[in-house]
Amino acid sequence: MQVLAKAWQRLGSTLPKLGFNTTSESAGRGYRELKYKPLDKQEWLRLGVNPPNLEKRCLPNANFRSG
């Protein structure tokens, strides 16, 4: 169980670096609601990677918000 808790914590500290802001979460349920604000090209280059080519899509029973 410690491994899952540590992974959950590390994910939570990594997501903001990629443009995601956690608006609510429940670690026990493995649930995290996120708000995404795309990084600019310079921020991606600072991370050492090219910007991803993401299309805005919604999955069934999912609620995604951008901005």
N, C-alpha and C positions, 0 to 999 in steps of 0.2 A: 504494500500500500504506500510506503514511503516513496517509491519510484514514481508512482502516478501523481502524488502530491507535488513532488519536485518538478515533474514535467509540466504540470498545470501552472505552476508558479513561473517557470522559465518561459512558457508560451505567453503568459500574461505580460512579462517584461519585454518580450521580443515584438509582440504585435504593434505597439506604438511606433517602433522604429520603422515599420513598414506601412504606416499610415492608418492603422486601425486604432480606434478608441473604444474601450469596453464601456458599454452603457449599463449593463447589468450582467450578473453571472451567478451560477450555482455550481460550485466545484463538485459537490456531492452528486449532482445529476449530469455533470459533464457538459454544462450549458453555458454559453457565453454569447451575449448579444453585442454586436459590434457595429460601429459606425465607421465608414471608410472615407478618407480624404486622400486622393491620389498624391503620391510624392512627385515632385518635379524631376526632370532628367538629371539635374545636378545631385540631388539626394540619392538617386539610384546609383550614379557613378561613384559617389562617396562610399557606398556599400560594396562597390566592386562588381556590380552586375548591371546588365542592360535592363531598361524598363520593361516590364512584362506587357504583353499584348492581351489585355483583358477585355472581354466583352461583358456588358452589363446583362446578366441573366438572373432570373429568379427561379429557384427550384420549388417544386410543390411543397407546401407547408413551410416555406421559409420566408422570412421578411428581411430584405436587404435594403439598407438606406445608404445613400452616398451623399457626400457633401460635407 
